C-alpha cells in the first residue's frame, strides 16, 4: 500500500498521552468510518484528529483523484512538540514553572487493495 495523501497539524495544544488514546481508536480503520467514530468521541483530541483526517481526505481527492470510500488510515502519529512555558507565583517571592504540552498530528492515507 503506497501513501496517497498526508496531512499534518503542528503545535496543537493537547497532551500527547491523552491524544494517543484517541489515535489508537482509529489507527488502521477506513477513513470514512474513522470520521464517524471521531465525531462521536467525547474528547478534545478527537476534534483535532478529525480536522487533520478531513484535510488528508481532501488532499487525496484533489491531488490524486482518489475516492474517499477507498481510503485507509495507514499512519496516525502523535508526536510531542515544544512545551509552552509559563510561570506562576509561588511562596517567598519565587516562581513555579507551568508547562503546557503541544503535539504534532500526522495522518497518512493509502488506498485499500481489492
Protein Blocks (a to p, Z undefined) as FASTA:
>chain_A
ZZfbdcddehiacdfklmmmmmmmmgopafklmmmmmmmpccfklmmmmmmmmmmmmmmm
mmnopafklpccfbdcdddddddddddddeehiacddddddddddddddddeZZ
